[in-house]
Amino acid sequence: MSDQTNSSWGGRFSEPTDKFVQRFTASEQFDRRLYREDIQGSLAHAAMLCQQGILTADELAAIEQGLRDIQLDIEQGRFEWSVALEDVHMNIEAALTARIGDAGKKLHTGRSRNDQVATDIRLYMRESIDRISAELSRLQHGLLELAEREAATVMPGFTHLQTAQPISFGHHMLAWFEMLERDFERLQDCRRRVNVSPLGAAALAGTTYNIDRQFTAAQLGFDRASRNSLDSVSDRDFAIEFCAAASLIMTHLSRCSEELVLWTSAQFDFIELPDRFCTGSSIMPQKKNPDVPELVRGKTGRVNGHLMGLLTLMKGQPLAYNKDNQEDKEPLFDTVDTVHDCLRAFADMVPAIVCKAEAMRAATMKGFATATDLADYLVRKGMPFRDAHEVVGSAVAYGVEHSLDLADIDLPTLQGFSALIGDDVYEFLTLEGALAARDHLGGTAPKQVLLRVAEGKQALTTR
């Protein structure tokens, strides 16, 4: 048989595969990153075959030693990959057979590359979710540290990017924390559906051999074996679900990035990022560019595109396995790498953010941020809220005309807008008073921020 023909299926063919088609259809250049999972699955499968009397103990020992030697060769860069063998599975199997003879040929008994690759991807996804979850938790730790440090630091809260009400910087960081908390929960929920073993479904219909699928599922740390052989080899829902969760993570990081880019600009000047997370300009010596947030913001489109690609990949496929599914790996691998690295960059960067408290305070004072507090004050004095809204609107108009914040308008002038206003009003017009007054679950009061920080730290320790 020609060396251009894959010996795992070449018996049916009368001529070797065209060299271009060979390269076009091969996946070993990118799916070789699954070598650990492929060997892990093969070890479990071989142990099951021995338990069921399909392999002898000596054959099992030879397979185990051969696979471990192959893994060592791969990790030390000695393994020779062949495009003629198409994929990671056949490269490893061919190398095993070359080393140990017929015992290597028996390894594939009772399985197919269809359930083999489905198993490999699930093992890879499980480990990837765990790594990404760890980086996400590390970023959350950083956010809690920053929130605790800046619990009483005043900044303007925005709607429509217009100054709305005063909040604490710590409270803002806790909003990011909550976004990531939902992301963590989605990842863990996705992991449960990932952690199901398709091994033993074979090509699509199962196998005639007396296999024990529960054994291999337990050996590989899966929660259970899958329940339908057709679905087992054709399902990529778990990959799409992960990419959907990843897209939300990146969307959240992108929103955070946008705020960091704004806040570091000269126009806002709210924070400073450490030099090690920024770059300069080749022509403008004064520039300090927030490249990490900008790049994370840009990479979000890349991950969102992978989600759309996988959805489109699967939408027209009949059951069971089709060659189309080879196209699932590159977008999935890139999504894993991108999300992990973006979280890592943020987890390193966020705790090192330096707040410019005076600049944020000055910005808060410019936007009549305590207008709602004055309205609430009048409501507590007995005025209907809509009337209070109108009164405060008139006071704001006066402040705009005379370039005065509400807290800077003298008492007689304020009383001209409403006789209900007393000299105690200024307690509610100060920024600190406005923060402290929102002392309830989820509020921006520094006391509430610190309580939520403590709760967050406790939750992270139990993961």
FENDAGI-V474005 format. One record per residue. N is the residue number from 1. RES is the residue in one small letter. PHI is phi in degrees with one decimal (999 if undefined). OMEGA is omega in degrees with one decimal (none if undefined). Layout:
n: [N	N]
res: [RES	RES]
phi: [PHI	PHI]
omega: [OMEGA	OMEGA]
This chain:
n: [1	2	3	4	5	6	7	8	9	10	11	12	13	14	15	16	17	18	19	20	21	22	23	24	25	26	27	28	29	30	31	32	33	34	35	36	37	38	39	40	41	42	43	44	45	46	47	48	49	50	51	52	53	54	55	56	57	58	59	60	61	62	63	64	65	66	67	68	69	70	71	72	73	74	75	76	77	78	79	80	81	82	83	84	85	86	87	88	89	90	91	92	93	94	95	96	97	98	99	100	101	102	103	104	105	106	107	108	109	110	111	112	113	114	115	116	117	118	119	120	121	122	123	124	125	126	127	128	129	130	131	132	133	134	135	136	137	138	139	140	141	142	143	144	145	146	147	148	149	150	151	152	153	154	155	156	157	158	159	160	161	162	163	164	165	166	167	168	169	170	171	172	173	174	175	176	177	178	179	180	181	182	183	184	185	186	187	188	189	190	191	192	193	194	195	196	197	198	199	200	201	202	203	204	205	206	207	208	209	210	211	212	213	214	215	216	217	218	219	220	221	222	223	224	225	226	227	228	229	230	231	232	233	234	235	236	237	238	239	240	241	242	243	244	245	246	247	248	249	250	251	252	253	254	255	256	257	258	259	260	261	262	263	264	265	266	267	268	269	270	271	272	273	274	275	276	277	278	279	280	281	282	283	284	285	286	287	288	289	290	291	292	293	294	295	296	297	298	299	300	301	302	303	304	305	306	307	308	309	310	311	312	313	314	315	316	317	318	319	320	321	322	323	324	325	326	327	328	329	330	331	332	333	334	335	336	337	338	339	340	341	342	343	344	345	346	347	348	349	350	351	352	353	354	355	356	357	358	359	360	361	362	363	364	365	366	367	368	369	370	371	372	373	374	375	376	377	378	379	380	381	382	383	384	385	386	387	388	389	390	391	392	393	394	395	396	397	398	399	400	401	402	403	404	405	406	407	408	409	410	411	412	413	414	415	416	417	418	419	420	421	422	423	424	425	426	427	428	429	430	431	432	433	434	435	436	437	438	439	440	441	442	443	444	445	446	447	448	449	450	451	452	453	454	455	456	457	458	459	460	461	462	463]
res: [m	s	d	q	t	n	s	s	w	g	g	r	f	s	e	p	t	d	k	f	v	q	r	f	t	a	s	e	q	f	d	r	r	l	y	r	e	d	i	q	g	s	l	a	h	a	a	m	l	c	q	q	g	i	l	t	a	d	e	l	a	a	i	e	q	g	l	r	d	i	q	l	d	i	e	q	g	r	f	e	w	s	v	a	l	e	d	v	h	m	n	i	e	a	a	l	t	a	r	i	g	d	a	g	k	k	l	h	t	g	r	s	r	n	d	q	v	a	t	d	i	r	l	y	m	r	e	s	i	d	r	i	s	a	e	l	s	r	l	q	h	g	l	l	e	l	a	e	r	e	a	a	t	v	m	p	g	f	t	h	l	q	t	a	q	p	i	s	f	g	h	h	m	l	a	w	f	e	m	l	e	r	d	f	e	r	l	q	d	c	r	r	r	v	n	v	s	p	l	g	a	a	a	l	a	g	t	t	y	n	i	d	r	q	f	t	a	a	q	l	g	f	d	r	a	s	r	n	s	l	d	s	v	s	d	r	d	f	a	i	e	f	c	a	a	a	s	l	i	m	t	h	l	s	r	c	s	e	e	l	v	l	w	t	s	a	q	f	d	f	i	e	l	p	d	r	f	c	t	g	s	s	i	m	p	q	k	k	n	p	d	v	p	e	l	v	r	g	k	t	g	r	v	n	g	h	l	m	g	l	l	t	l	m	k	g	q	p	l	a	y	n	k	d	n	q	e	d	k	e	p	l	f	d	t	v	d	t	v	h	d	c	l	r	a	f	a	d	m	v	p	a	i	v	c	k	a	e	a	m	r	a	a	t	m	k	g	f	a	t	a	t	d	l	a	d	y	l	v	r	k	g	m	p	f	r	d	a	h	e	v	v	g	s	a	v	a	y	g	v	e	h	s	l	d	l	a	d	i	d	l	p	t	l	q	g	f	s	a	l	i	g	d	d	v	y	e	f	l	t	l	e	g	a	l	a	a	r	d	h	l	g	g	t	a	p	k	q	v	l	l	r	v	a	e	g	k	q	a	l	t	t	r]
phi: [999	-63.4	-72.5	-84.2	-105.8	-66.7	-69.7	-74.6	-141.2	-68.4	-60.8	-76.7	-104.8	-100.3	-146.2	-69.8	-66.6	-55.7	-60.4	-66.3	-61.3	-58.0	-69.4	-64.6	-93.7	-75.5	-127.2	-62.1	-65.7	-113.0	-84.0	-62.8	-68.1	-89.5	-61.3	-63.1	-65.5	-64.6	-68.8	-59.2	-65.4	-67.0	-62.9	-66.9	-63.9	-64.0	-62.1	-66.6	-60.2	-68.7	-59.1	-87.5	80.3	-87.6	-115.8	-83.5	-61.7	-67.1	-64.7	-61.9	-61.5	-65.6	-63.4	-61.7	-66.4	-62.8	-66.8	-67.3	-65.5	-63.7	-61.4	-62.6	-63.0	-61.9	-70.7	-100.5	76.1	-98.5	-79.5	-98.3	-84.6	-127.2	-66.9	-63.9	-91.5	74.2	-146.1	-62.0	-64.5	-74.6	-62.0	-71.0	-64.0	-64.9	-65.5	-64.0	-63.2	-63.7	-86.7	-120.6	79.5	-60.7	-60.6	-65.6	-71.1	-80.3	-59.1	-83.7	-60.3	80.2	-143.8	-133.2	-61.9	-65.8	-78.8	-65.4	-69.1	-62.9	-68.1	-58.2	-65.5	-65.8	-63.4	-63.3	-66.1	-61.1	-67.2	-67.0	-61.1	-65.1	-67.1	-66.0	-61.7	-65.9	-67.5	-62.3	-63.8	-64.6	-64.6	-62.9	-57.6	-62.1	-64.3	-65.7	-61.1	-67.0	-63.4	-64.8	-66.2	-115.8	-60.8	-106.2	-78.6	-82.5	-143.1	-75.9	-88.5	-117.4	-129.6	57.7	59.7	-111.7	-57.4	-113.7	-145.8	-72.7	-134.9	-94.7	-60.3	-61.0	-63.2	-64.1	-64.3	-69.1	-64.2	-61.8	-57.5	-65.8	-58.1	-70.8	-63.4	-64.7	-61.6	-61.1	-62.6	-64.4	-62.0	-67.0	-65.9	-62.0	-59.3	-61.9	-79.7	-67.5	-84.1	-127.2	-89.8	-90.3	-62.9	105.7	-71.3	60.5	-70.6	-169.6	-117.3	88.8	-139.0	-82.8	-77.7	-82.7	-93.2	-123.1	-70.7	-67.0	-63.2	-66.5	-60.0	-67.7	-59.7	-94.3	78.0	-77.5	-71.1	-165.7	-91.2	-67.1	-104.6	-141.8	-66.9	-61.0	-65.9	-58.3	-89.3	-104.8	-72.6	-129.4	-55.7	-62.8	-71.0	-65.5	-62.0	-61.4	-64.6	-66.6	-63.6	-65.2	-63.6	-68.4	-57.6	-67.1	-62.8	-66.7	-63.4	-67.2	-64.9	-61.5	-60.8	-59.2	-68.1	-63.2	-62.1	-63.4	-67.3	-85.2	-70.8	-62.3	-69.6	-99.3	58.4	-84.2	-139.2	-131.9	-94.2	-57.7	-56.0	-69.0	-106.8	-130.8	-133.2	-107.9	-111.7	-75.0	-124.5	-110.4	-66.2	-83.5	-75.4	-135.9	-94.6	-80.4	-65.3	-62.6	-60.5	-63.9	-69.5	-61.1	-59.0	-69.2	-68.5	-60.9	-62.4	-62.6	-69.2	-59.4	-64.1	-63.1	-61.2	-62.6	-62.5	-68.9	-60.4	-68.8	-57.1	-90.2	-66.1	-112.3	-86.7	-76.7	-72.5	-109.1	-76.8	-133.0	-61.6	-49.4	-65.9	-60.7	-78.8	-80.0	-77.8	-61.0	-65.2	-67.4	-59.9	-66.4	-62.5	-58.8	-62.7	-66.6	-65.0	-59.3	-69.1	-65.5	-65.0	-61.4	-61.1	-67.7	-63.7	-74.9	-85.0	-58.8	-63.3	-93.5	-64.4	-106.4	-86.1	-103.1	-61.0	-66.8	-65.6	-67.7	-64.8	-62.6	-66.3	-65.1	-69.4	-81.5	-113.5	52.5	-67.3	-98.2	-60.1	-64.4	-64.9	-66.9	-62.6	-62.3	-59.0	-67.5	-62.3	-64.3	-84.7	112.3	-85.2	-58.2	-59.7	-62.4	-67.9	-62.1	-57.4	-68.1	-61.4	-66.5	-58.7	-67.1	-65.2	-63.3	-58.5	-63.3	-62.9	-61.8	-64.1	-106.7	54.8	-124.9	-76.7	-56.3	-68.0	-96.5	-79.1	-69.2	-60.4	-57.0	-66.6	-60.6	-66.7	-66.8	-84.6	-160.5	-71.2	-75.0	-78.3	-114.3	-72.1	-80.2	-62.1	-68.9	-62.7	-95.6	-96.1	-77.2	-65.5	-65.0	-64.3	-63.9	-66.3	-62.6	-68.2	-94.0	-97.2	-148.6	-53.2	86.7	-80.5	-91.6	-57.1	-51.5	-59.4	-69.2	-60.5	-66.8	-63.5	-69.2	-60.0	-62.2	-63.7	-62.9	-62.7	-63.7	-64.5	-69.0	-71.2	-93.5	-74.4]
omega: [-179.7	177.6	176.4	-176.8	178.7	-174.8	179.0	179.0	-170.2	-176.5	-178.0	-167.3	-177.5	177.4	-179.3	177.4	175.3	-175.1	177.6	179.1	178.0	178.3	-175.9	-175.0	-177.3	179.1	-172.0	-178.2	178.1	-178.2	175.4	178.1	177.4	-172.5	-179.7	-179.1	179.6	178.4	177.5	178.8	179.8	177.8	179.3	-179.8	179.1	178.9	178.4	179.4	177.6	178.8	-177.4	177.1	-179.6	171.9	173.6	178.1	179.4	178.4	178.0	-179.2	179.2	179.1	-178.1	-179.5	180.0	179.7	179.1	177.5	178.6	178.8	178.4	178.9	179.3	-175.4	177.8	174.1	-178.0	-174.1	179.3	178.7	-179.0	177.5	179.6	179.7	167.6	-168.5	-178.6	-175.4	-176.1	175.2	-179.0	-179.5	179.4	178.4	179.0	-179.6	178.4	-177.5	-169.8	176.0	-170.8	179.1	177.2	178.9	-178.5	-175.9	-174.2	179.2	174.2	175.9	178.8	172.2	-179.4	178.1	178.4	-178.9	177.7	177.1	179.9	-177.2	179.4	176.3	178.4	-178.6	179.6	179.4	-179.6	177.5	179.0	179.0	179.9	178.6	179.4	177.5	178.1	178.1	178.3	175.8	178.2	174.8	179.3	178.4	178.4	177.3	-179.4	179.0	179.4	-178.9	-174.7	-176.1	-176.6	-180.0	-175.3	171.9	175.1	168.3	-173.0	155.9	-175.4	-175.6	174.1	179.9	-176.2	-179.5	176.9	174.3	174.2	177.3	177.5	178.2	178.3	178.2	177.8	174.2	174.8	179.1	-178.0	176.5	-179.1	177.1	176.1	177.4	179.2	-179.7	178.2	178.6	-180.0	177.1	176.7	-177.8	179.5	179.5	173.5	-167.5	178.3	-173.0	172.6	-174.4	-176.1	174.9	179.4	-173.6	177.9	-170.4	-172.6	-176.3	178.1	179.9	-178.9	-177.1	178.0	-176.0	178.1	178.7	-178.3	177.4	-180.0	179.3	-176.8	176.5	176.1	179.3	-178.8	172.8	179.0	-169.8	-178.3	-173.0	178.1	-179.4	-176.1	-174.9	-176.2	-177.4	168.8	178.1	-175.8	178.3	178.2	179.7	176.7	-179.3	175.3	176.4	178.9	178.6	176.7	175.4	-178.0	176.5	177.5	178.1	178.9	177.1	175.7	-179.9	179.8	178.8	178.0	178.4	177.9	-173.2	178.8	-178.8	178.2	-178.7	176.8	178.4	-178.6	-174.4	171.0	174.5	177.0	-178.1	-174.8	176.9	-177.0	174.0	178.8	-179.9	178.8	-176.8	-177.3	-171.3	-177.0	-169.7	169.4	-170.5	179.6	-170.8	-178.1	176.9	-179.7	-178.5	176.2	177.6	179.4	-177.7	178.0	178.0	178.7	-178.8	176.9	178.2	177.7	177.7	178.8	178.9	-179.5	176.7	179.7	178.1	-171.5	-165.6	-175.2	-173.4	169.9	173.7	8.8	-177.5	173.8	-178.7	176.3	-173.3	173.1	-177.9	179.8	-166.5	-176.5	176.5	179.6	179.0	-178.4	176.7	178.8	-177.7	-175.8	-178.4	179.8	-176.2	177.7	177.0	178.4	179.7	-179.9	-179.2	176.1	-170.7	-170.0	-179.1	-177.3	178.3	177.5	179.8	174.7	-169.9	-177.4	178.9	178.9	178.7	-179.8	178.6	179.1	-178.5	-175.0	-168.1	-178.8	-174.0	-178.5	-179.3	179.2	178.4	176.7	176.8	178.2	177.7	-179.7	177.5	178.1	176.6	175.9	-178.3	174.2	-172.5	-178.6	176.0	179.0	178.1	-179.1	179.4	-178.5	176.4	177.5	179.0	177.6	178.5	176.8	179.8	178.1	-177.6	-175.5	178.8	179.7	169.5	-178.8	-178.4	-178.6	178.3	-176.5	-173.4	179.8	179.4	177.2	179.9	174.9	176.7	176.4	178.3	179.5	-178.0	179.0	-176.9	176.1	-173.7	-174.2	174.8	-176.7	-179.0	174.9	-178.3	179.4	177.8	179.3	177.2	-174.8	-176.7	-177.6	-173.7	178.0	-179.4	179.2	-178.6	-174.5	178.3	179.7	177.9	179.7	177.4	-178.6	176.2	-179.5	175.5	180.0	178.1	179.7	179.1	178.6	-179.9	-178.5	179.9	-177.6	-179.8	none]
